[in-house]
Amino acid sequence: MKRTLFPTNKLMVYAYAKLNLGLWVMGARGDNFHELATLFQSISLYDTLLVERLPGAAVEVRSKPDMGIAPADNLVTRAAELILEEADSDYGVRIELQKQIPISAGLGGGSSDAAATLVALNELFQFGFHSEELKILAGELGSDVPFFIEGGLCWGRGRGEILEKWPSRFGLYHFVLVVPPFGLSSKEVYTEYDQIHGSDSMLDGSDALLFESFPTQGSCENDLESAAIRLRPELERYHQLVSQSGADLYGMSGSGPTYFAAFSQLATAQLLAQHAQQELGAQAFLCRPTDVGQSLVVPSEAPRAQR
């Protein structure tokens, strides 16, 4: 199908990571997933995607560094193929992915890249899908991919795809991400969780937390943390580091292994980042909350350093 195209044949998109500022497993579902309640917050740590329109129907994806993922398993490839097919497009696309978000870290990097691909191609080819339609496509790619279409602060339920946008409330915080030198498989963490707790039927209460009552200080509960620590006992040291850092808010994100701590003062955040690197040999990232899941720019207008 021929459409009016974006004025340039290239777009750049910054795909932001996320944190789970609280995660509750409500029970097992009948579709091999778990019912969740979680508070998503997008943050300024990002991957960069350079998206170029091509004649013909080819989808080419290159990643730096090479993640060793087969094209059929690459969420960026799958997202591009999905939206091009849905739009009955005559064009193809080349995507260069520059990874910065750690892999298998509980930060949603792959899901964010997939959502950014949908948003970028929708703009580049002027397909005209609105955000709710993009979220439906995103849900075919993964449970938390729809969140990255929305971005900001969202209360998530179901598998994470049922979203309620909340007003920003963490904008004054500086977040420190403490990332161990190893990843964790979400599937393995959920399997361990089931071994600890059993496969109970779904519990009531996933709607109980309201914006007015959600805490802005202290420990962010994460029902998956005990399972992650069972798999990697050294995570106890990471928990101790963030809990004793004087942070206003702290916890583990997603299925781990990344821990986060939020501070109102930048200097205190920088001090924790230094301790994490020196004492644990961890990666440490300083970032801020964002109100969006991704940012689109024309490459010639991109800043030299996006933070």
C-alpha positions in Angstrom: 0.0 0.0 0.0 1.4 3.4 -1.0 1.2 6.2 1.5 2.6 9.7 2.0 6.0 9.1 3.6 7.9 11.0 6.3 10.0 13.8 4.7 13.3 12.1 5.5 14.1 8.4 4.9 15.7 8.0 8.4 14.7 8.5 11.9 16.5 8.0 15.2 14.7 6.8 18.3 15.9 6.7 21.9 14.3 3.6 23.6 14.1 4.2 27.4 14.5 1.5 30.0 12.0 1.0 32.9 11.9 0.2 36.6 9.3 -1.6 38.5 8.7 0.5 41.6 6.8 -2.4 43.2 5.8 -5.8 41.8 3.2 -8.2 43.2 2.5 -11.7 41.8 -1.3 -12.2 42.2 -1.2 -15.8 41.2 -1.0 -18.2 38.3 -3.1 -17.9 35.2 -4.4 -20.6 32.9 -2.1 -19.4 30.0 1.3 -20.2 31.5 1.6 -16.5 32.6 1.2 -14.9 36.1 -1.2 -12.3 37.0 0.7 -9.2 38.1 0.3 -5.8 39.7 3.2 -3.4 39.2 4.1 0.2 39.0 6.2 1.0 35.9 8.4 4.0 35.6 10.4 4.8 32.4 13.9 6.1 33.0 16.5 8.0 30.9 18.9 5.0 30.3 18.3 4.2 26.6 19.2 2.2 23.6 19.5 4.0 20.2 17.8 2.8 17.0 18.6 4.3 13.6 15.7 3.4 11.3 16.1 3.7 7.5 13.4 3.2 4.9 14.4 0.8 2.1 12.8 -0.1 -1.2 11.6 -3.7 -1.3 10.3 -5.8 1.5 13.5 -6.7 3.4 13.9 -6.2 7.1 17.6 -5.8 8.1 18.6 -5.5 11.8 22.1 -4.9 13.0 23.0 -4.7 16.7 26.1 -3.2 18.4 27.4 -5.1 20.3 26.2 -8.2 18.6 23.9 -10.0 21.0 24.1 -13.3 19.2 20.3 -13.5 18.8 18.8 -15.2 15.7 16.7 -12.9 13.6 13.5 -14.8 14.3 14.1 -14.4 18.0 15.0 -10.7 17.8 12.2 -8.5 19.1 13.2 -5.6 16.9 13.0 -7.8 13.8 9.7 -9.3 14.9 8.3 -5.8 15.6 9.3 -4.4 12.2 7.9 -7.4 10.4 4.7 -7.2 12.4 3.8 -3.6 11.7 4.9 -3.8 8.0 2.6 -6.8 7.5 -0.2 -5.2 9.5 0.0 -2.1 7.3 0.4 -4.1 4.0 3.5 -2.1 3.3 5.5 -2.2 0.1 8.7 -1.0 1.8 11.4 -2.5 3.9 13.6 -1.2 6.6 17.1 -1.2 7.9 17.6 -0.8 11.7 20.9 -0.2 13.5 20.5 -0.9 17.2 23.1 0.5 19.6 22.6 -1.3 23.0 23.3 0.5 26.2 20.6 -1.0 28.5 22.0 -4.2 30.1 20.5 -7.5 28.8 18.5 -9.8 31.1 18.6 -7.2 33.8 15.0 -6.5 34.7 15.1 -3.2 32.8 13.0 -4.1 29.8 15.6 -3.2 27.1 14.4 -5.7 24.5 10.8 -4.8 25.1 11.6 -1.1 24.8 13.5 -1.6 21.6 10.4 -3.5 20.1 8.0 -0.7 21.1 10.4 2.0 19.7 10.5 0.1 16.5 6.7 0.1 16.2 6.6 3.8 17.0 9.4 4.8 14.6 8.1 2.8 11.7 4.6 4.1 12.2 6.1 7.6 11.9 8.6 6.9 9.1 6.0 5.3 6.9 3.0 7.5 8.1 0.9 4.4 8.7 -1.4 6.3 10.9 -1.9 3.8 13.7 -2.9 5.5 16.9 -1.3 4.6 20.3 -4.0 2.1 21.3 -3.6 0.2 18.1 0.2 0.2 18.6 -0.4 -1.2 22.1 -2.4 -4.1 20.6 0.4 -4.9 18.2 2.9 -4.5 21.1 1.0 -7.1 23.2 1.7 -9.7 20.5 5.4 -9.2 21.1 5.6 -9.4 24.9 3.8 -8.7 28.2 5.5 -5.4 29.0 6.0 -4.1 25.4 2.7 -2.1 25.6 4.0 -0.1 28.5 6.8 1.3 26.4 4.3 2.7 23.9 2.9 4.7 26.8 5.9 5.4 29.0 6.0 7.6 32.1 4.5 6.3 35.3 1.8 3.5 34.8 0.0 1.1 37.1 0.1 -2.2 35.3 -2.1 -5.3 35.8 -2.8 -8.5 34.0 0.4 -9.7 32.4 1.5 -6.1 32.6 -0.4 -5.1 29.5 -3.4 -3.5 31.3 -2.2 0.1 31.9 -3.4 3.1 33.8 -1.3 6.2 33.3 -0.6 8.0 36.6 0.6 11.6 37.0 4.4 12.0 37.4 5.5 11.9 41.1 9.2 10.9 41.0 10.5 13.7 38.9 12.7 15.2 41.6 14.6 11.9 42.1 18.0 10.8 40.8 18.0 7.1 40.3 21.0 4.9 40.6 20.9 1.5 38.9 23.2 -1.1 40.3 23.6 -3.9 37.7 25.4 -7.1 38.6 27.9 -8.7 36.1 25.4 -11.4 35.3 21.8 -11.6 34.0 18.8 -13.5 35.1 16.2 -15.3 33.0 12.7 -14.2 33.8 11.4 -17.7 33.1 13.8 -19.2 35.6 12.9 -16.6 38.2 9.2 -17.3 37.8 9.8 -21.0 37.9 11.7 -20.6 41.2 8.9 -18.4 42.5 6.4 -21.1 41.9 8.6 -23.6 43.6 8.7 -21.4 46.7 5.1 -20.4 46.8 3.3 -23.0 44.7 1.0 -22.3 41.8 -1.8 -20.7 43.8 -4.9 -19.5 42.0 -5.2 -15.8 41.5 -5.6 -13.6 44.6 -7.9 -10.6 45.0 -6.3 -7.2 45.6 -4.6 -6.2 42.3 -6.8 -3.1 42.2 -6.3 -2.2 45.8 -3.4 0.3 45.4 -4.4 3.8 44.4 -2.3 6.8 43.3 -3.0 8.6 46.5 -1.9 5.7 48.7 1.1 4.4 46.9 4.3 5.1 48.9 7.0 7.4 47.7 9.6 6.4 50.3 11.1 3.2 51.6 11.4 -0.2 50.2 9.6 -1.1 47.0 8.1 -4.6 47.4 8.9 -7.1 44.8 7.5 -10.6 45.1 10.1 -12.0 42.8 13.1 -10.8 44.8 13.3 -13.9 47.1 13.3 -16.2 44.0 16.0 -14.1 42.4 18.1 -14.3 45.5 17.6 -18.1 45.7 19.0 -18.4 42.2 21.9 -15.9 42.9 22.6 -15.6 46.6 25.1 -12.9 46.0 22.2 -10.5 45.4 21.9 -10.3 49.2 24.9 -7.9 49.1 23.1 -5.7 46.5 20.0 -5.6 48.6 22.0 -4.6 51.6 23.9 -1.9 49.7 20.8 -0.1 48.5 18.8 -0.6 51.7 21.6 1.0 53.8 22.4 3.8 51.4 20.0 6.3 52.8 17.9 6.2 49.6 14.4 7.7 49.6 13.2 4.7 47.6 14.9 1.4 46.7 14.3 -2.1 45.5 14.8 -4.7 42.8 13.4 -4.1 39.3 11.4 -6.8 37.5 12.8 -10.3 37.8 16.2 -8.8 38.6 19.0 -8.8 39.0 19.2 -4.9 38.8 18.7 -3.0 42.0 17.8 0.7 42.1 17.9 3.5 44.7 16.4 7.0 44.4 17.8 10.1 46.0 16.7 13.7 46.1 20.3 14.8 46.0 22.6 14.1 43.1 25.7 14.0 45.2 24.3 11.2 47.3 23.3 9.3 44.2 26.8 9.6 42.8 28.3 8.3 46.1 26.2 5.1 45.9 27.2 4.6 42.3 30.9 4.8 43.3 30.4 2.3 46.1 28.6 -0.1 43.9 31.4 -0.1 41.4 34.2 -0.3 44.0 32.6 -2.8 46.5 30.6 -5.0 44.2 32.3 -4.6 40.8 28.8 -3.7 39.5 27.9 -1.4 36.6 26.2 1.7 37.9 24.0 4.1 35.9 22.7 7.5 37.0 19.4 8.4 35.4 16.2 10.4 35.8 12.5 9.4 35.3 11.0 10.2 31.9 7.4 10.9 30.9 7.6 9.0 27.6 8.7 5.5 26.5 10.8 6.8 23.6 11.9 9.9 21.8 12.0 10.3 18.1 14.4 12.7 16.3 15.7 13.3 12.7 19.3 12.1 12.8 20.7 15.5 11.7 18.9 17.1 14.7 20.1 14.6 17.3 22.2 16.0 20.1 25.8 14.7 20.4 25.1 13.3 23.8 21.6 12.3 24.9 21.1 11.7 28.6 
